[in-house]
Amino acid sequence: MSLRIRAGIVVMVWLVSLVAVGVWAQAPSQPDAKVLSGPDIGFRIERQERGTPIGKLVVRVNGQWVDAAFAAGISRVGTR
C-alpha cells in the first residue's frame, strides 16, 4: 500500500471519529432525567442513593430546563 493511500485512510478515520464525537456531544446527557417542578423552577433527579434523590436545582428559560447558579455573598435586607 502506498504512503498516499495510508495517509488518506488515516484522514478518513480521523474525520469519522470527529463526526462521531460531535454527534455524541450534541445528544442530551440524560434524556430520561425526571424534573419535579412548578411552572418555572424545579429539581432534576439525576440518581438515587439509598432511596434519597440526588440532583440539581433547575429553572425554565425559554422552555428549556437549565441548571441554576447562585450569586456569591450575603446581602442584608434592612439595617438596624
N, C-alpha and C positions, 0 to 999 in steps of 0.2 A: 504494500500500500504506500502511495506516495505521501510526502510530507503535506502537500496541499490538501489531500483528501482527509488526512488525520486532523489537520487544523480545522477544516470545515465541520467535521463531526464534533470536535470539542466545542466549537462555537455554537452549533445547533443544540447540543446537550445543555450548555450554559444558558442559552435563551429559553429553552423549555423549562429549566429549573427556575429562572426568574419569573416566568409567567405563572408557574405553579405556586411560588411563594406569594406573588401578588394576589392570586385568587384566594389563597388561604388567609391572607391578611385581611381581605375585604369581607370574609364570611363573619357573621355575627359570632361573638365569642361564646355566648350562652343563649341560644335561641329559645331554650325551654325554661329559662330563669323566670321564676314567678315574682311578680311585683304586687305586694299588698299596698293598696293606695287609696287616697282620696282623689279629688279632682286634679291636683297639681303637685302633690308630694306623696312619696311612697317609700317602701322598704323592699329592696331587691334581695330575695333569698338566694344565696349562692351555693350553700351547702348546709348540712346539719351535723352537729357534733353531739352525740348522746342525746338526741331529741331536741336540742336547742338550735333554733335557726341562726345562721351566721350570714351576714350580708352587708349591704351598704344603703345609706340614705340616698334617695334619688329624687329629682324634680323633673317635671314635664316642661320641656322647652320646644315649642313649635311641633307638638305632638310626639316628640321622642323623649324617652326616659334617659336622663344623663346623671352621672354621679354629682352629688352636691359637695361643695367645698365651703369651709367656714373661714371667716376673716379671723386673723390672729389678734389677740389682745382683748382686754376687758374695757368696756366703756361704762361710764356712770350715767344713770338716767337723771338723777337730781343731785342737788347739793344741800348740805345742812348748814 
